[in-house]
Amino acid sequence: MEFTINEPKVFNYSDIFFSCYTDNERGCWSMVKDHALVYICSGEMLLQEGMTTTKIRKGECVFLRKDNRISLTKQPKGKEKFIGISMIFKRDFLRQFYQAMDKKKLPLQIQKPTQSVIRLPQTPAIASLFQSMRPYFDSSTPPTERVINTKLQEGVYALLEINEQFYPNLFDFNAPWKIDLLEFMEKNYAYDLTIEDIAHYTGRSLAAFKRDFRKISDLPPQKWLIEKRLKVAQEKLLHEKKKVSEVYLEVGLKNLSHFSTAYKKKFGYSPSNVKA
């Protein structure tokens, strides 16, 4: 079945997403909060985590492990537009799936894979699953919640048939470990994260995050982030000889005028007047 979409489109049916871009690459940093499957119908997608880049091509599927941050670049391939379908497995759905399973048949002592990006082999179960979803995105009739739930279940079964290592990944319902707040914020200050996001990714409720943060800083979290960004910006301007127009974006600020105002208030001079 061929699509007749000529404009960029994104559809969201509950926990199943469809995206289509006719030209130009679309890139972003994504915080992967829930396990996900991403299938490429056409075009290609680049996924970068740290220094590792994975390219997913037409007809390929990738598993993204939850609680990780990954750079996604969706791009056309030759004359082919980018078309992809994503399937999100939320905690509540997986818990219900697990509760309905025959626990006597569960494999024991399986080691959980540590990769955040896992390229999947091309199997009939994966291919048929996503091909069966495509007609809904070229139709005015959306899938029912029952259909969506069935497709999500098919996705889980397809993963479990590929490798038993997905059992401990999908059905680990333990609360995330608390990780070092200061270390996390030092590494991630430049990304567009809300305080709620930071609390989640450090394994805390928002209240617990604020309480723990008071133990390590006299500044509120948002103020700490601004101070950190301005100090790094100063270092880049002084020692790396970078332009102001480059630096404010690199440290995670979005508005050049606001950056200049905050910088001058902090250091007593405009960033354009920095001298080594």
Long-range contacts (C-beta under 8 A, 24 or more apart in sequence): 1-134, 1-135, 1-138, 3-83, 3-134, 3-137, 3-138, 4-138, 5-81, 5-138, 11-137, 13-136, 13-142, 13-143, 13-148, 14-145, 14-148, 15-87, 15-88, 15-89, 15-90, 15-93, 15-148, 15-152, 16-85, 16-86, 16-87, 16-88, 16-133, 16-143, 16-148, 16-151, 16-152, 17-85, 17-86, 17-87, 17-88, 18-83, 18-84, 18-85, 18-86, 18-133, 18-137, 19-74, 19-82, 19-83, 19-84, 19-85, 19-86, 20-81, 20-82, 20-83, 20-137, 21-74, 21-75, 21-76, 21-81, 21-82, 22-76, 22-81, 23-76, 23-81, 24-75, 24-76, 25-73, 25-74, 25-75, 25-76, 25-82, 26-73, 26-74, 26-75, 26-82, 27-71, 27-72, 27-73, 27-74, 28-71, 28-72, 29-69, 29-70, 29-71, 29-72, 29-191, 29-192, 30-69, 30-70, 30-71, 30-72, 31-68, 31-69, 31-193, 31-197, 31-201, 32-64, 32-65, 32-66, 32-67, 32-68, 32-69, 32-70, 32-116, 33-66, 33-67, 33-200, 34-66, 34-88, 34-89, 34-90, 34-91, 35-63, 35-64, 35-65, 35-66, 35-88, 35-89, 35-94, 35-169, 35-170, 36-63, 36-64, 36-66, 36-86, 36-87, 36-88, 36-89, 37-61, 37-62, 37-63, 37-64, 37-86, 37-87, 37-89, 37-120, 37-126, 37-155, 37-159, 38-62, 38-64, 38-84, 38-85, 38-86, 38-87, 39-84, 39-85, 39-86, 39-87, 39-126, 39-129, 39-130, 40-82, 40-83, 40-84, 41-83, 41-84, 41-85, 41-130, 41-134, 42-77, 42-80, 42-81, 42-82, 42-83, 43-74, 43-75, 43-76, 43-77, 43-80, 43-81, 43-82, 43-83, 43-84, 44-75, 44-77, 44-82, 45-72, 45-73, 45-74, 45-75, 45-82, 45-84, 46-71, 46-72, 46-73, 46-75, 47-71, 47-72, 47-73, 47-117, 48-73, 49-116, 49-117, 52-117, 54-117, 54-119, 56-119, 59-122, 59-127, 60-119, 60-120, 60-122, 61-119, 61-120, 61-122, 61-126, 61-130, 62-117, 62-118, 62-119, 62-120, 63-117, 63-118, 63-120, 63-159, 63-166, 64-116, 64-117, 64-118, 65-113, 65-115, 65-116, 65-117, 65-118, 65-169, 67-176, 67-201, 68-116, 69-188, 69-191, 69-201, 70-116, 70-117, 85-130, 85-133, 85-134, 85-137, 87-151, 87-152, 87-155, 89-152, 89-155, 89-156, 89-170, 91-173, 93-149, 93-152, 94-156, 94-170, 94-171, 94-173, 95-173, 97-153, 97-156, 98-170, 98-171, 98-173, 106-167, 107-164, 107-167, 110-164, 110-165, 110-167, 110-168, 111-165, 111-168, 112-165, 112-168, 112-169, 112-172, 113-165, 113-166, 113-169, 120-159, 120-162, 121-162, 123-158, 123-161, 123-162, 125-154, 125-157, 125-158, 125-161, 126-158, 126-162, 129-154, 129-155, 129-158, 175-203, 176-201, 176-203, 177-203, 178-202, 178-203, 178-204, 179-203, 181-209, 181-212, 181-213, 181-216, 182-216, 185-221, 185-224, 185-225, 185-228, 186-228, 189-225, 189-228, 189-229, 189-232, 189-251, 189-252, 190-229, 190-232, 190-250, 190-251, 190-252, 191-252, 192-252, 192-254, 195-221, 195-222, 225-252, 226-262, 227-266, 229-253, 230-262, 230-263, 230-266, 230-267, 233-259, 233-263, 233-271, 234-263, 234-267, 234-271, 234-274, 237-271, 237-274, 238-274, 238-276, 239-276, 241-276, 244-271, 244-272, 247-271
